[in-house]
Amino acid sequence: MKGPLFYSKILLFGEYGIIKDSKGLSIPYNFYNGALKMDDNTSKEAKTSNSYLKDFVEYLANINPELVVFEIENLRADTTAGMYFDSSIPQGYGVGSSGALVAAIYDKYAQDKITVLENLTREKLLKLKAVFSEMESFFHGKSSGLDPLNSYLSLPILINSKDNIEATGIPTQSTSGKGAVFLLDSGIVGETAPMVSIFMDNMKQEGFRKMLKDQFIKHTDACVDDFLKGDIKSLFSNTKQLSKVVFNHFKPMIPKQFHELWKKGIETNDYYLKLCGSGGGGYILGFTEDIDNAQQALKDYKLEVVYNF
């Protein structure tokens, strides 16, 4: 048995902000993927994945049946027989490793599932998001459900607000353009739960809440609008502001050894860095108007271009 492939994702804009109703834009990233498998794989990875799945099954058995019902006996039998999630998606890197797994399990074992082939009304998208949020909370403590949604649909998702999401189209990539969005490998595995908990603690301070609304969300929303309209000049101006706000107010989420590099990008305009997912390690997302300059400035690091302007 080998299940269908589910891809990784990149949340271009909206990390942390979407918890507080900012806009967001998430795109599938087909470079990495995963699938449920049943074979005689005796590797350590397959065994670890299988043991995780067994715990996940017990969690899913207790999910509110009004939300979603799974074919739990089939799922139990398959995990007992050694099923695992075979994935090239790096864990703790902010590109949705648990999201792809959640999408794969829903696709194979959910009863009365909403399929990609249906007319995806807003109600159906919100229902899927709610189901995925509940499922993925097993991994992170609190999940928006967006990663699995993106992985399941393999479409760009525009988040207008918590209760208003839609599948969207993004501007066609320019093969001749020098502008790019890239991933920078921090070489450190990040953990989502502790980062979210730092954020939630900060949210108790009025000053932080005000900064989030007046600066972080303002620039995030503008970046989403600019990106979808293809207004590159304004996009880079807003991305620079966003990079500054994150540097000044989200320092714990930026690995220490990248503080200087982050600041240097803002000062030289060679590139602007932002969080990819919850931060704390994994990938850092970069935006540049000239990929050659950025590659030169970051020549000691591994970059992967994910989108060209």
C-alpha positions as CSV (number, residue, x, y, z in Angstrom):
1,M,0.0,0.0,0.0
2,K,1.2,3.5,-0.8
3,G,-1.2,6.4,-0.3
4,P,-1.4,9.6,-2.4
5,L,1.3,12.3,-1.9
6,F,0.7,15.3,0.3
7,Y,3.0,18.3,-0.1
8,S,4.7,20.7,2.3
9,K,3.6,24.3,2.5
10,I,5.0,27.7,3.1
11,L,3.1,30.4,4.9
12,L,4.4,33.4,3.1
13,F,2.7,35.9,5.4
14,G,0.7,35.7,8.5
15,E,2.8,33.7,11.0
16,Y,1.5,34.5,14.5
17,G,-0.7,37.3,13.1
18,I,-3.4,34.8,11.9
19,I,-3.9,33.8,15.6
20,K,-5.1,37.4,16.0
21,D,-7.0,37.8,12.8
22,S,-4.4,39.2,10.4
23,K,-4.4,38.2,6.8
24,G,-2.3,35.3,5.7
25,L,-1.2,33.6,2.5
26,S,-0.1,30.0,2.4
27,I,1.2,28.3,-0.7
28,P,2.0,24.6,-1.4
29,Y,5.7,23.8,-1.8
30,N,6.0,20.7,-3.9
31,F,9.7,20.2,-3.2
32,Y,8.9,18.1,-0.2
33,N,6.1,15.5,0.3
34,G,4.9,12.5,2.3
35,A,2.6,9.5,1.9
36,L,1.2,6.8,4.2
37,K,3.0,3.5,3.5
38,M,2.6,-0.1,4.5
39,D,5.7,-2.3,3.7
40,D,8.4,-4.1,5.5
41,N,10.5,-1.0,6.2
42,T,12.5,-1.7,9.4
43,S,14.3,1.6,9.5
44,K,14.4,3.6,12.7
45,E,12.4,6.4,11.0
46,A,9.6,4.1,9.9
47,K,9.4,2.6,13.5
48,T,9.4,6.1,15.1
49,S,6.7,7.2,12.7
50,N,4.6,4.1,13.4
51,S,4.8,4.6,17.1
52,Y,3.8,8.3,16.7
53,L,0.8,7.1,14.6
54,K,-0.3,4.7,17.3
55,D,-0.5,7.6,19.8
56,F,-2.2,9.8,17.2
57,V,-4.9,7.1,16.6
58,E,-5.9,7.0,20.2
59,Y,-6.1,10.9,20.2
60,L,-8.3,10.7,17.0
61,A,-10.6,8.1,18.6
62,N,-11.6,10.7,21.2
63,I,-12.2,13.7,18.8
64,N,-15.7,15.2,19.0
65,P,-17.8,12.9,16.6
66,E,-19.9,15.9,15.6
67,L,-16.8,17.4,14.0
68,V,-15.4,14.3,12.3
69,V,-15.6,10.5,12.6
70,F,-12.8,8.2,11.6
71,E,-12.7,4.5,10.6
72,I,-10.8,4.0,13.8
73,E,-10.7,0.1,13.6
74,N,-9.2,0.2,10.1
75,L,-6.7,2.9,11.2
76,R,-5.8,0.8,14.3
77,A,-5.4,-2.3,12.3
78,D,-3.2,-0.6,9.8
79,T,-0.9,1.0,12.4
80,T,-0.7,-2.3,14.3
81,A,0.4,-3.8,11.0
82,G,3.2,-1.3,10.8
83,M,1.8,1.6,8.7
84,Y,4.1,4.7,8.8
85,F,4.3,8.2,7.1
86,D,7.1,8.2,4.6
87,S,8.1,11.8,4.3
88,S,10.8,14.0,2.9
89,I,9.4,17.0,4.7
90,P,11.9,18.1,7.4
91,Q,10.4,18.1,10.9
92,G,10.6,21.3,12.9
93,Y,11.4,23.4,9.8
94,G,8.2,25.4,9.5
95,V,7.2,23.8,6.2
96,G,4.3,21.7,7.5
97,S,5.5,18.1,8.2
98,S,2.6,17.4,10.6
99,G,0.2,19.1,8.3
100,A,0.9,16.7,5.5
101,L,0.5,13.7,7.8
102,V,-2.9,15.1,9.1
103,A,-4.1,15.6,5.5
104,A,-3.1,12.0,4.6
105,I,-4.9,10.5,7.6
106,Y,-8.0,12.5,6.9
107,D,-8.0,11.6,3.2
108,K,-7.8,7.9,3.9
109,Y,-9.8,7.4,7.1
110,A,-12.3,10.1,7.6
111,Q,-15.9,9.2,7.1
112,D,-18.1,11.6,4.9
113,K,-15.0,13.5,4.0
114,I,-15.0,16.8,2.0
115,T,-13.1,16.1,-1.2
116,V,-11.0,18.4,-3.3
117,L,-13.2,17.7,-6.3
118,E,-16.3,19.3,-4.7
119,N,-17.3,22.9,-5.1
120,L,-15.3,24.2,-2.2
121,T,-17.6,26.8,-0.6
122,R,-16.4,28.9,2.3
123,E,-18.4,26.8,4.7
124,K,-16.7,23.6,3.5
125,L,-13.2,25.3,3.8
126,L,-14.0,26.4,7.3
127,K,-15.3,23.0,8.2
128,L,-12.1,21.4,6.9
129,K,-10.0,24.0,8.7
130,A,-11.8,23.2,12.0
131,V,-11.3,19.5,11.6
132,F,-7.6,19.9,10.7
133,S,-7.1,22.3,13.6
134,E,-8.5,19.7,16.1
135,M,-6.4,16.9,14.5
136,E,-3.1,18.9,14.4
137,S,-3.5,20.1,17.9
138,F,-2.1,16.7,18.9
139,F,1.3,17.8,17.6
140,H,1.5,21.5,18.6
141,G,-0.9,22.1,21.5
142,K,-2.7,24.8,19.4
143,S,-3.1,24.7,15.6
144,S,-4.9,27.0,13.1
145,G,-5.5,24.0,10.8
146,L,-4.1,25.9,7.8
147,D,-1.0,23.6,7.2
148,P,-3.1,20.5,6.7
149,L,-5.7,22.5,4.7
150,N,-3.0,23.7,2.3
151,S,-1.5,20.2,2.0
152,Y,-4.9,18.6,1.5
153,L,-6.1,20.9,-1.2
154,S,-2.6,21.6,-2.8
155,L,-3.9,25.2,-3.5
156,P,-2.8,28.6,-2.3
157,I,-5.0,29.6,0.6
158,L,-5.8,33.3,1.3
159,I,-6.8,34.0,4.9
160,N,-8.8,37.2,5.1
161,S,-9.7,36.6,8.8
162,K,-10.4,33.6,11.1
163,D,-13.8,33.0,9.6
164,N,-13.0,34.1,6.1
165,I,-10.7,31.9,4.0
166,E,-10.6,31.1,0.3
167,A,-8.6,29.2,-2.2
168,T,-6.8,31.8,-4.4
169,G,-4.6,32.2,-7.4
170,I,-1.2,33.8,-7.1
171,P,0.6,35.8,-9.8
172,T,2.5,33.6,-12.3
173,Q,6.1,33.3,-11.5
174,S,8.5,35.3,-13.7
175,T,11.3,33.1,-15.0
176,S,13.4,36.1,-16.1
177,G,12.9,38.2,-13.0
178,K,15.6,38.7,-10.4
179,G,13.2,39.1,-7.4
180,A,12.7,35.9,-5.3
181,V,11.4,34.4,-2.2
182,F,13.8,31.9,-0.7
183,L,14.3,29.5,2.2
184,L,17.4,29.9,4.3
185,D,18.4,26.8,6.3
186,S,19.2,27.7,9.9
187,G,20.5,24.2,10.5
188,I,18.5,24.1,13.8
189,V,15.4,22.1,14.4
190,G,12.7,24.4,15.8
191,E,9.8,23.4,18.1
192,T,6.5,25.0,17.6
193,A,4.9,24.6,21.1
194,P,7.5,26.7,23.1
195,M,7.5,29.5,20.5
196,V,3.7,29.7,20.5
197,S,3.8,29.8,24.3
198,I,6.3,32.7,24.3
199,F,3.9,34.6,21.9
200,M,0.9,33.9,24.1
201,D,2.8,35.2,27.2
202,N,3.7,38.4,25.3
203,M,0.1,38.8,24.3
204,K,-0.7,39.5,28.0
205,Q,1.2,42.8,27.7
206,E,-0.8,45.7,26.4
207,G,2.2,47.2,24.6
208,F,2.8,44.0,22.7
209,R,-0.8,43.7,21.7
210,K,-0.8,47.3,20.4
211,M,2.4,46.7,18.4
212,L,0.9,43.6,16.9
213,K,-2.2,45.5,15.7
214,D,-0.6,48.8,14.7
215,Q,2.6,47.4,13.1
216,F,2.8,43.7,12.6
217,I,-0.7,43.1,11.4
218,K,-0.8,46.3,9.3
219,H,2.4,45.3,7.4
220,T,1.4,41.7,7.1
221,D,-2.0,42.6,5.5
222,A,-0.3,45.0,3.2
223,C,2.2,42.4,2.1
224,V,-0.6,39.9,1.3
225,D,-2.4,42.5,-0.8
226,D,0.8,43.6,-2.6
227,F,1.8,40.0,-3.4
228,L,-1.6,39.1,-4.8
229,K,-1.8,42.3,-6.9
230,G,1.8,41.8,-8.1
231,D,2.8,45.2,-6.7
232,I,6.5,44.3,-6.2
233,K,7.8,47.8,-5.2
234,S,5.2,48.1,-2.4
235,L,5.7,44.5,-1.4
236,F,9.4,45.0,-0.7
237,S,8.8,48.2,1.1
238,N,6.3,46.4,3.4
239,T,8.4,43.3,3.8
240,K,11.3,45.5,5.0
241,Q,9.0,47.0,7.6
242,L,7.8,43.6,8.6
243,S,11.3,42.3,8.9
244,K,12.1,45.2,11.3
245,V,9.1,44.6,13.4
246,V,9.9,41.0,13.8
247,F,13.6,41.8,14.6
248,N,12.5,44.3,17.3
249,H,9.6,42.4,18.9
250,F,10.0,38.6,18.1
251,K,13.7,38.2,19.0
252,P,13.2,34.9,20.9
253,M,11.8,33.3,17.7
254,I,15.0,34.3,15.7
255,P,18.0,31.9,16.5
256,K,20.7,34.1,18.1
257,Q,23.3,33.4,15.5
258,F,21.0,34.9,12.9
259,H,20.4,38.3,14.6
260,E,23.3,40.0,12.9
261,L,22.4,38.5,9.5
262,W,18.8,39.7,9.9
263,K,19.9,43.2,10.8
264,K,22.4,43.3,7.9
265,G,19.6,42.5,5.4
266,I,17.6,45.5,6.6
267,E,20.6,47.8,6.5
268,T,21.9,46.8,3.0
269,N,18.5,46.0,1.4
270,D,20.2,42.9,-0.2
271,Y,17.5,40.8,1.3
272,Y,14.8,40.9,4.1
273,L,14.3,38.0,6.4
274,K,11.1,36.9,8.2
275,L,9.9,33.9,10.2
276,C,8.8,30.8,8.4
277,G,6.2,29.2,10.6
278,S,6.8,29.7,14.3
279,G,10.5,30.3,14.1
280,G,13.0,29.1,16.7
281,G,15.0,27.3,14.0
282,G,14.1,25.4,10.9
283,Y,13.8,27.6,7.8
284,I,13.9,31.4,7.7
285,L,12.0,32.9,4.8
286,G,13.8,35.5,2.7
287,F,12.7,38.1,0.2
288,T,15.0,39.8,-2.3
289,E,14.8,42.1,-5.3
290,D,18.0,40.7,-6.6
291,I,18.7,37.0,-6.0
292,D,22.3,37.2,-7.2
293,N,23.1,39.9,-4.6
294,A,21.3,37.9,-1.9
295,Q,23.2,34.7,-2.8
296,Q,26.4,36.6,-2.6
297,A,25.6,38.2,0.7
298,L,24.5,34.8,2.1
299,K,27.1,32.7,0.4
300,D,27.9,30.8,3.6
301,Y,24.3,29.5,3.8
302,K,22.1,27.1,2.0
303,L,19.3,28.9,0.0
304,E,16.4,27.3,-1.8
305,V,14.4,29.6,-4.1
306,V,10.7,28.9,-3.9
307,Y,9.2,31.7,-6.0
308,N,10.5,34.1,-8.6
309,F,9.2,37.6,-9.3
